[in-house]
Amino acid sequence: MTLSPLKRFLLAALLWLPLTFFLWFSFAGPLVWPVIALAKLVLLKLWPDLITAVSQGADLLDAQGRVLGHAGYLMQLSSGVLVNAAPPGAPPRFGYLEPVVNPMIYGYALPLFAGLVLATPLPPRRRALEIAGGGALILLAQTFGVIAESLKSVGLDAGPAGLEALRRAGLAPELIALAYQFGYLILPALVPAALWIVCNRRFIETLVRPAPAEPAAARGVEVPTNGGE
């Protein structure tokens, strides 16, 4: 039985996507390094009083605050926002806010896009160029999400002290909230699909184009001739 182009593509995608997601998580640390480096450059350059330091890697803690391990794919922030870390009713214990951001939640677009490209019948060179070019654009979208969450963590999540710090930095809380929602909910899902569609329009046309009608003889239907009764 000959599979249609659409069925072949879906089958290939089902085979490639689990592999690309496995590789993406296995090499999470190196893959988020450029994202963290770019986010660090932007945050420290534009808002040095709000974000004072950015580093890759952070400890994983349980509910009691005990260290479970160290994750190299996380991003640790140090801020200039002074907050009271003491529980309600306890004596004040002030310290600078140091939130942790997980860039991975903004990066699943990369294995998704790579899996779709690998499932598309393309020459090897074209496939490699699409993954490289699309990966660069996905990196920028991922960086946008990481920056937006960083500003949200030290501003919106820190209460009145964070809101005041945002205003001193010239940032509108409403704009930060909108940027965070856009970077978290829309970009990771929209970017890989849009990139794949733009790069493979001809192949997509073959998927949606109606199949040619099968000749009657091939279906086992007897075709009358002019001389026959």
Buried (B, 14 or more C-beta within 10 A) or exposed (E): EEEEBEEBBBEBBEEBBEEBBEBBBEEBBEBBBBBBEBBBEBBBEBBEEBBBBBEBBBBEEEEEEEEEEEBEBBBBBBBBBEBBEEEEEEEEEEEEBBBBBBBBBBBBBBBBBBBBBBBBEBEEEEBEBBBEEBBEBBBEBBBBBBBBBBBBBBBBEBEEBBBEBBEEBEBEBEEBBEBBEBBBEEBBEEBBEEBBEEBBEEBBEEBEEEEEEEEEEEEEEEEEEEEEE
